[in-house]
Amino acid sequence: MDDRLLIEQSAQSNTNAFRLLVLRYQRMIFSYLRNFLLPMQVQEDLAQETFMRAYRNITDFDSEKGASFSTWLITIARNLAINEMAKMRRRKAHSAGFRDENHGRNEKSPQDILEQRRLKSRIHDAISRLPEKFHTAVVLSYFDELSLEEIAEIENCPVGTVKSRVFRGKQILRQILERENVL
């Protein structure tokens, strides 16, 4: 079955049709949410909430506007993730001693795997500190491998703006990584 038929049936409260859409797109949504570097339980909750909101609002989806169902789902997941990250930042700002004093220190390790994990963690940390509009553009472009046109659709902005955000996001990321002696 194609998406259009499943969406029409879902709009008529056919839960089995919507279940097929969930099965078709759950991997994509989990993969997308993973890039926000949220705890696994939070990612799972956001994925579930994404599909719940999609089901409740399926009648609002209009394929005639040119958006694909996957783009619509990613937009819902993106908004939920951004809201969750804002909540986490507020909680973090209110809690003293959130990070332990050894966090971020380079411990010498003979094992390359540990060093590689540490580097990856620092890069992900730097990505999470990018301003939101650059963070989203970089994550969608490099981790989710979406086209500039798809990102523009999700972000509701021109393709040129997306190009600029990806470029500027990479510049800021490089500055962060150089400042922390990661590069």
CYANA upper distance limits for C-alpha pairs under 8 A (distance plus 0.5 A):
  1 MET  CA      5 LEU  CA      7.21
  1 MET  CA      6 LEU  CA      7.36
  2 ASP  CA      6 LEU  CA      7.04
  3 ASP  CA      7 ILE  CA      6.41
  3 ASP  CA     21 LEU  CA      7.79
  3 ASP  CA     69 PHE  CA      7.99
  4 ARG  CA      8 GLU  CA      6.68
  4 ARG  CA     63 SER  CA      8.39
  5 LEU  CA      9 GLN  CA      6.69
  6 LEU  CA     10 SER  CA      6.46
  6 LEU  CA     17 ALA  CA      5.63
  6 LEU  CA     18 PHE  CA      7.06
  6 LEU  CA     20 LEU  CA      8.11
  6 LEU  CA     21 LEU  CA      7.48
  7 ILE  CA     11 ALA  CA      6.59
  7 ILE  CA     17 ALA  CA      7.90
  7 ILE  CA     18 PHE  CA      7.62
  7 ILE  CA     21 LEU  CA      8.48
  7 ILE  CA     58 ILE  CA      7.56
  8 GLU  CA     12 GLN  CA      7.11
  9 GLN  CA     13 SER  CA      7.26
  9 GLN  CA     14 ASN  CA      5.91
  9 GLN  CA     17 ALA  CA      6.58
  9 GLN  CA     18 PHE  CA      8.26
 10 SER  CA     14 ASN  CA      5.18
 10 SER  CA     15 THR  CA      6.71
 10 SER  CA     16 ASN  CA      8.36
 10 SER  CA     17 ALA  CA      6.08
 10 SER  CA     18 PHE  CA      5.72
 10 SER  CA     55 TYR  CA      7.81
 10 SER  CA     58 ILE  CA      7.57
 11 ALA  CA     55 TYR  CA      8.37
 11 ALA  CA     58 ILE  CA      6.17
 11 ALA  CA     59 THR  CA      5.96
 14 ASN  CA     18 PHE  CA      7.14
 15 THR  CA     19 ARG  CA      6.50
 16 ASN  CA     20 LEU  CA      6.95
 17 ALA  CA     21 LEU  CA      7.16
 18 PHE  CA     22 VAL  CA      6.76
 18 PHE  CA     55 TYR  CA      7.69
 19 ARG  CA     23 LEU  CA      6.72
 20 LEU  CA     24 ARG  CA      6.61
 21 LEU  CA     25 TYR  CA      6.66
 22 VAL  CA     26 GLN  CA      5.92
 22 VAL  CA     51 PHE  CA      7.48
 23 LEU  CA     27 ARG  CA      8.38
 25 TYR  CA     29 ILE  CA      6.85
 25 TYR  CA     70 SER  CA      7.65
 26 GLN  CA     30 PHE  CA      6.63
 26 GLN  CA     47 ALA  CA      8.10
 27 ARG  CA     31 SER  CA      6.52
 28 MET  CA     32 TYR  CA      6.63
 29 ILE  CA     33 LEU  CA      6.63
 29 ILE  CA     47 ALA  CA      6.86
 29 ILE  CA     73 LEU  CA      8.06
 29 ILE  CA     74 ILE  CA      7.13
 29 ILE  CA     77 ALA  CA      7.64
 30 PHE  CA     34 ARG  CA      6.59
 30 PHE  CA     43 GLN  CA      7.58
 30 PHE  CA     44 GLU  CA      7.90
 30 PHE  CA     47 ALA  CA      6.86
 31 SER  CA     35 ASN  CA      7.58
 31 SER  CA    144 ASP  CA      7.97
 32 TYR  CA     36 PHE  CA      8.21
 32 TYR  CA     74 ILE  CA      8.02
 32 TYR  CA    140 LEU  CA      8.28
 32 TYR  CA    143 PHE  CA      8.48
 32 TYR  CA    144 ASP  CA      6.80
 33 LEU  CA     37 LEU  CA      8.16
 33 LEU  CA     38 LEU  CA      8.31
 33 LEU  CA     43 GLN  CA      6.46
 33 LEU  CA     46 LEU  CA      8.32
 33 LEU  CA     47 ALA  CA      7.98
 33 LEU  CA     77 ALA  CA      7.64
 33 LEU  CA     78 ARG  CA      8.18
 33 LEU  CA     81 ALA  CA      7.64
 34 ARG  CA     38 LEU  CA      7.43
 34 ARG  CA     40 MET  CA      8.41
 34 ARG  CA     43 GLN  CA      7.23
 35 ASN  CA    139 VAL  CA      6.98
 35 ASN  CA    143 PHE  CA      7.53
 36 PHE  CA     81 ALA  CA      7.61
 36 PHE  CA    128 SER  CA      7.61
 37 LEU  CA    124 HIS  CA      7.83
 37 LEU  CA    128 SER  CA      7.89
 38 LEU  CA     42 VAL  CA      6.74
 38 LEU  CA     43 GLN  CA      6.68
 38 LEU  CA     85 MET  CA      8.33
 39 PRO  CA     43 GLN  CA      6.80
 40 MET  CA     44 GLU  CA      6.72
 41 GLN  CA     45 ASP  CA      6.68
 42 VAL  CA     46 LEU  CA      6.56
 43 GLN  CA     47 ALA  CA      6.61
 44 GLU  CA     48 GLN  CA      6.70
 45 ASP  CA     49 GLU  CA      6.59
 46 LEU  CA     50 THR  CA      6.45
 46 LEU  CA     77 ALA  CA      7.33
 46 LEU  CA     80 LEU  CA      7.04
 46 LEU  CA     81 ALA  CA      7.42
 47 ALA  CA     51 PHE  CA      6.99
 47 ALA  CA     77 ALA  CA      7.32
 48 GLN  CA     52 MET  CA      6.69
 49 GLU  CA     53 ARG  CA      6.51
 50 THR  CA     54 ALA  CA      6.62
 50 THR  CA     73 LEU  CA      7.43
 50 THR  CA     76 ILE  CA      6.39
 50 THR  CA     77 ALA  CA      5.88
 50 THR  CA     80 LEU  CA      7.95
 51 PHE  CA     55 TYR  CA      6.57
 51 PHE  CA     73 LEU  CA      8.18
 52 MET  CA     56 ARG  CA      6.72
 53 ARG  CA     57 ASN  CA      6.48
 53 ARG  CA     76 ILE  CA      8.24
 54 ALA  CA     58 ILE  CA      5.93
 54 ALA  CA     73 LEU  CA      7.45
 54 ALA  CA     76 ILE  CA      8.13
 57 ASN  CA     61 PHE  CA      7.74
 61 PHE  CA     69 PHE  CA      8.20
 61 PHE  CA     72 TRP  CA      8.09
 62 ASP  CA     66 GLY  CA      8.35
 62 ASP  CA     67 ALA  CA      7.95
 63 SER  CA     67 ALA  CA      6.15
 63 SER  CA     68 SER  CA      6.85
 63 SER  CA     69 PHE  CA      7.92
 67 ALA  CA     71 THR  CA      6.91
 67 ALA  CA     72 TRP  CA      7.31
 67 ALA  CA    153 GLU  CA      7.79
 68 SER  CA     72 TRP  CA      6.90
 69 PHE  CA     73 LEU  CA      6.72
 70 SER  CA     74 ILE  CA      6.67
 71 THR  CA     75 THR  CA      6.63
 71 THR  CA    150 GLU  CA      7.64
 71 THR  CA    153 GLU  CA      7.88
 71 THR  CA    154 ILE  CA      6.66
 72 TRP  CA     76 ILE  CA      6.94
 72 TRP  CA    154 ILE  CA      7.87
 73 LEU  CA     77 ALA  CA      6.73
 74 ILE  CA     78 ARG  CA      6.35
 74 ILE  CA    154 ILE  CA      7.74
 75 THR  CA     79 ASN  CA      6.72
 75 THR  CA    154 ILE  CA      6.02
 75 THR  CA    155 GLU  CA      8.26
 76 ILE  CA     80 LEU  CA      6.81
 77 ALA  CA     81 ALA  CA      6.56
 78 ARG  CA     82 ILE  CA      6.58
 79 ASN  CA     83 ASN  CA      6.70
 80 LEU  CA     84 GLU  CA      6.69
 81 ALA  CA     85 MET  CA      6.58
 82 ILE  CA     86 ALA  CA      6.73
 83 ASN  CA     87 LYS  CA      6.84
 84 GLU  CA     88 MET  CA      6.69
 85 MET  CA     89 ARG  CA      6.63
 86 ALA  CA     90 ARG  CA      6.76
 87 LYS  CA     91 ARG  CA      6.74
 88 MET  CA     92 LYS  CA      6.48
 89 ARG  CA     93 ALA  CA      6.57
 90 ARG  CA     94 HIS  CA      6.89
 91 ARG  CA     95 SER  CA      6.81
 92 LYS  CA     96 ALA  CA      8.25
 92 LYS  CA     98 PHE  CA      7.12
 99 ARG  CA    103 HIS  CA      6.97
104 GLY  CA    122 ARG  CA      8.19
109 SER  CA    114 LEU  CA      7.43
109 SER  CA    115 GLU  CA      7.34
111 GLN  CA    115 GLU  CA      7.21
112 ASP  CA    116 GLN  CA      6.54
113 ILE  CA    117 ARG  CA      6.67
114 LEU  CA    118 ARG  CA      6.66
115 GLU  CA    119 LEU  CA      6.69
116 GLN  CA    120 LYS  CA      6.63
117 ARG  CA    121 SER  CA      6.53
118 ARG  CA    122 ARG  CA      6.73
119 LEU  CA    123 ILE  CA      6.70
119 LEU  CA    182 VAL  CA      7.93
120 LYS  CA    124 HIS  CA      6.62
121 SER  CA    125 ASP  CA      6.53
122 ARG  CA    126 ALA  CA      6.62
122 ARG  CA    182 VAL  CA      8.23
123 ILE  CA    127 ILE  CA      6.66
123 ILE  CA    177 LEU  CA      7.77
124 HIS  CA    128 SER  CA      6.64
125 ASP  CA    129 ARG  CA      7.01
126 ALA  CA    130 LEU  CA      7.29
126 ALA  CA    173 LEU  CA      7.02
126 ALA  CA    176 ILE  CA      6.94
126 ALA  CA    177 LEU  CA      7.35
127 ILE  CA    135 HIS  CA      6.93
127 ILE  CA    173 LEU  CA      7.01
128 SER  CA    135 HIS  CA      7.34
129 ARG  CA    135 HIS  CA      8.30
130 LEU  CA    134 PHE  CA      6.69
130 LEU  CA    135 HIS  CA      5.65
130 LEU  CA    169 GLY  CA      7.49
130 LEU  CA    172 ILE  CA      7.66
130 LEU  CA    173 LEU  CA      7.42
131 PRO  CA    135 HIS  CA      6.42
132 GLU  CA    136 THR  CA      6.57
133 LYS  CA    137 ALA  CA      6.89
133 LYS  CA    165 ARG  CA      7.47
134 PHE  CA    138 VAL  CA      6.57
134 PHE  CA    165 ARG  CA      5.71
134 PHE  CA    166 VAL  CA      6.78
134 PHE  CA    168 ARG  CA      7.53
134 PHE  CA    169 GLY  CA      5.20
135 HIS  CA    139 VAL  CA      6.54
135 HIS  CA    169 GLY  CA      7.17
136 THR  CA    140 LEU  CA      6.46
137 ALA  CA    141 SER  CA      6.46
137 ALA  CA    151 ILE  CA      7.49
137 ALA  CA    162 VAL  CA      7.00
137 ALA  CA    165 ARG  CA      6.63
137 ALA  CA    166 VAL  CA      5.90
137 ALA  CA    169 GLY  CA      8.06
138 VAL  CA    142 TYR  CA      6.38
138 VAL  CA    143 PHE  CA      8.16
138 VAL  CA    165 ARG  CA      8.17
138 VAL  CA    166 VAL  CA      5.75
138 VAL  CA    169 GLY  CA      6.80
138 VAL  CA    170 LYS  CA      7.73
139 VAL  CA    143 PHE  CA      5.64
139 VAL  CA    144 ASP  CA      6.99
140 LEU  CA    144 ASP  CA      5.33
140 LEU  CA    145 GLU  CA      6.62
140 LEU  CA    146 LEU  CA      6.24
140 LEU  CA    151 ILE  CA      7.21
141 SER  CA    145 GLU  CA      5.34
141 SER  CA    146 LEU  CA      5.73
141 SER  CA    147 SER  CA      7.20
141 SER  CA    148 LEU  CA      7.70
141 SER  CA    151 ILE  CA      7.99
141 SER  CA    166 VAL  CA      7.95
142 TYR  CA    146 LEU  CA      8.14
146 LEU  CA    150 GLU  CA      6.54
146 LEU  CA    151 ILE  CA      6.94
147 SER  CA    151 ILE  CA      6.81
148 LEU  CA    152 ALA  CA      6.54
148 LEU  CA    159 VAL  CA      6.47
148 LEU  CA    162 VAL  CA      6.90
148 LEU  CA    163 LYS  CA      7.47
149 GLU  CA    153 GLU  CA      6.74
149 GLU  CA    159 VAL  CA      6.34
150 GLU  CA    154 ILE  CA      6.80
151 ILE  CA    155 GLU  CA      6.44
151 ILE  CA    159 VAL  CA      8.33
151 ILE  CA    162 VAL  CA      7.44
152 ALA  CA    156 ASN  CA      6.04
152 ALA  CA    157 CYS  CA      5.60
152 ALA  CA    158 PRO  CA      6.17
152 ALA  CA    159 VAL  CA      5.78
152 ALA  CA    161 THR  CA      8.32
152 ALA  CA    162 VAL  CA      6.53
153 GLU  CA    157 CYS  CA      7.24
157 CYS  CA    161 THR  CA      7.02
157 CYS  CA    162 VAL  CA      7.79
158 PRO  CA    162 VAL  CA      7.18
159 VAL  CA    163 LYS  CA      6.80
160 GLY  CA    164 SER  CA      6.70
161 THR  CA    165 ARG  CA      6.61
162 VAL  CA    166 VAL  CA      6.62
163 LYS  CA    167 PHE  CA      6.64
164 SER  CA    168 ARG  CA      6.46
165 ARG  CA    169 GLY  CA      6.19
166 VAL  CA    170 LYS  CA      6.68
167 PHE  CA    171 GLN  CA      6.92
168 ARG  CA    172 ILE  CA      6.72
169 GLY  CA    173 LEU  CA      6.53
170 LYS  CA    174 ARG  CA      6.57
171 GLN  CA    175 GLN  CA      6.81
172 ILE  CA    176 ILE  CA      6.74
173 LEU  CA    177 LEU  CA      6.65
174 ARG  CA    178 GLU  CA      6.48
174 ARG  CA    183 LEU  CA      8.29
175 GLN  CA    179 ARG  CA      6.47
176 ILE  CA    180 GLU  CA      6.79
177 LEU  CA    181 ASN  CA      6.61
177 LEU  CA    182 VAL  CA      5.51
177 LEU  CA    183 LEU  CA      6.27
178 GLU  CA    182 VAL  CA      6.33
178 GLU  CA    183 LEU  CA      5.70
